[in-house]
Amino acid sequence: MLFGAAEAVHGAHGLVPEPVDRAEMERSVALGRAAVTPETWTSCTAEGTRMSVEEAIAAALEGAQSAAAVTSGPTECARTRGSG
């Protein structure tokens, strides 16, 4: 979800990550994609693009506090927010 939210914010404001940040982001995206099915990745990323900045921040803070593991499945996006 948060990758989708980040992409939406970057696109809306014409922001381009610095090369060092882009490399780290690409590594993180690759790890995330490898952990779930393609359908789950697409669904969660799409959900993230619909989040407000405030919602994305809240989701990131919830994830950091709960240290929830990413698991594949239809409720994965909700689980990463700590509500599933």
VENRABEL-V335360 format. One record per pair of residues at least 12 apart in sequence whose ideal C-beta (glycine too) atoms are under 6 Angstrom apart, sorted by the first residue. I is the first residue (numbers start at 1). GAP is how many residues later the second one is. If there is no record, write none. Layout:
i=I gap=GAP
i=I gap=GAP
This chain:
i=1 gap=43
i=1 gap=46
i=1 gap=47
i=1 gap=76
i=2 gap=46
i=2 gap=58
i=3 gap=26
i=3 gap=42
i=4 gap=41
i=4 gap=44
i=4 gap=45
i=5 gap=43
i=5 gap=46
i=5 gap=51
i=8 gap=41
i=35 gap=35
i=36 gap=36
i=37 gap=35
i=40 gap=32
i=40 gap=36
i=44 gap=33
i=47 gap=30
i=59 gap=22
i=62 gap=19
i=62 gap=20
i=63 gap=17
i=66 gap=16
i=68 gap=14
